[in-house]
Amino acid sequence: MNDIFEIIKSRRSIRKYKSDAPPEELIKKCIEAALYAPSARNSQPWYFIIVKDRETIQKLSKAQPFTKFIEGAPYVIVALADEKKSNHWLEDLGCAIMALLLEAHSLGLGACWGAIYNPENRERENYVRGILNIPENLRIISCIGIGYPDDTPQPKKVKSLDEAIIKIV
């Protein structure tokens, strides 16, 4: 796969993984793709933790009900932001994570992110912070399960252009 539009259209959230772990180099390549994402003033506020320890992954899967799926992932990538480096750190990380997910798909990997950041409270962040001993200056955005897919979701149904474009001025 090398047509970016086809990669975007065919990428799906994968929540079931084969037990065999991909080479760590592929996981690092996904993170490298994230490093090329746009960020406010090129601040690059992102940091990542690669987790492959089964016990730690099990603990992370309990961060919130919708991260349970990562318990079966051979790797979890924890995406972090230094909020002092950018006034748009959340948007910056959204772009970086999307680049990571697209690269994963292009490499034949499946991935899905589970939100940790919550603007209402830091309970989930503090839970993950305690497991991985993450410094207070870093915000924890998500836990991304990644591995070889053991699921083939149906093609995504999306709005038509006519539905999505409300005005041309």
Secondary structure as UniProt FT lines:
FT   HELIX           4..10
FT   HELIX           24..34
FT   TURN            35..36
FT   HELIX           40..42
FT   STRAND          46..51
FT   HELIX           54..60
FT   TURN            61..62
FT   HELIX           65..72
FT   STRAND          75..82
FT   TURN            83..85
FT   TURN            87..88
FT   HELIX           89..106
FT   TURN            107..108
FT   STRAND          110..115
FT   TURN            119..120
FT   HELIX           123..132
FT   TURN            136..137
FT   STRAND          138..147
FT   HELIX           161..164
//
